[in-house]
């Protein structure tokens, strides 16, 4: 799932944001069509609820029953769940966050 997300993240022609890329990979792997990729366009670049990382936001939307687990694991790997804090630390570029969220969503630890 990680590779599926990274192959479309900010890549032409669609240039999907972090949230959209995670959803794209989810749909490609699981065929879930409850949400469209366009639905998550407003949630990249720190615009998700509470300033959450968009990639993590998408993962939590897709599997709400695992939200707390996903947030805890993501924070342990990346250092925060909030986009501004992640960017300020300059340790994990957005592509890393997309990869981490996709791996967590796929159940890889």
QUIPENOR-V470325 format. One record per residue. RES is the residue in one small letter. SS is DSSP state (~ for helix, > for strand, _ for the rest). PSI is psi as a letter, one per 40 degrees, with the letter a starting at -180 (* if undefined). Layout:
# QUIPENOR-V470325
res:RES ss:SS psi:PSI
res:RES ss:SS psi:PSI
This chain:
# QUIPENOR-V470325
res:x ss:_ psi:d
res:x ss:~ psi:d
res:x ss:~ psi:d
res:x ss:~ psi:d
res:x ss:~ psi:d
res:x ss:~ psi:d
res:x ss:~ psi:e
res:x ss:~ psi:e
res:x ss:> psi:h
res:x ss:_ psi:f
res:x ss:_ psi:i
res:x ss:_ psi:i
res:x ss:_ psi:d
res:x ss:_ psi:d
res:x ss:_ psi:f
res:x ss:> psi:i
res:x ss:_ psi:a
res:x ss:~ psi:d
res:x ss:~ psi:d
res:x ss:~ psi:d
res:x ss:~ psi:d
res:x ss:~ psi:d
res:x ss:~ psi:d
res:x ss:~ psi:d
res:x ss:~ psi:d
res:x ss:~ psi:d
res:x ss:~ psi:d
res:x ss:~ psi:d
res:x ss:~ psi:d
res:x ss:~ psi:e
res:x ss:_ psi:e
res:x ss:_ psi:h
res:x ss:_ psi:f
res:x ss:_ psi:d
res:x ss:_ psi:i
res:x ss:_ psi:i
res:x ss:~ psi:d
res:x ss:~ psi:d
res:x ss:~ psi:d
res:x ss:~ psi:e
res:x ss:~ psi:d
res:x ss:~ psi:e
res:x ss:~ psi:e
res:x ss:_ psi:i
res:x ss:_ psi:f
res:x ss:_ psi:e
res:x ss:_ psi:e
res:x ss:_ psi:i
res:x ss:~ psi:h
res:x ss:~ psi:e
res:x ss:~ psi:e
res:x ss:> psi:i
res:x ss:_ psi:h
res:x ss:~ psi:d
res:x ss:~ psi:d
res:x ss:~ psi:d
res:x ss:~ psi:d
res:x ss:~ psi:d
res:x ss:~ psi:d
res:x ss:~ psi:d
res:x ss:~ psi:d
res:x ss:~ psi:d
res:x ss:_ psi:g
res:x ss:~ psi:d
res:x ss:~ psi:e
res:x ss:~ psi:e
res:x ss:~ psi:d
res:x ss:~ psi:d
res:x ss:~ psi:d
res:x ss:~ psi:d
res:x ss:~ psi:d
res:x ss:~ psi:d
res:x ss:~ psi:d
res:x ss:~ psi:d
res:x ss:~ psi:d
res:x ss:~ psi:d
res:x ss:~ psi:d
res:x ss:~ psi:d
res:x ss:_ psi:e
res:x ss:_ psi:i
res:x ss:_ psi:e
res:x ss:> psi:h
res:x ss:~ psi:d
res:x ss:~ psi:d
res:x ss:~ psi:d
res:x ss:~ psi:d
res:x ss:~ psi:d
res:x ss:~ psi:d
res:x ss:~ psi:d
res:x ss:_ psi:f
res:x ss:_ psi:d
res:x ss:_ psi:h
res:x ss:_ psi:i
res:x ss:~ psi:d
res:x ss:~ psi:d
res:x ss:~ psi:d
res:x ss:~ psi:d
res:x ss:~ psi:d
res:x ss:~ psi:d
res:x ss:~ psi:d
res:x ss:~ psi:d
res:x ss:~ psi:d
res:x ss:~ psi:d
res:x ss:~ psi:d
res:x ss:~ psi:d
res:x ss:~ psi:e
res:x ss:_ psi:e
res:x ss:_ psi:h
res:x ss:_ psi:*
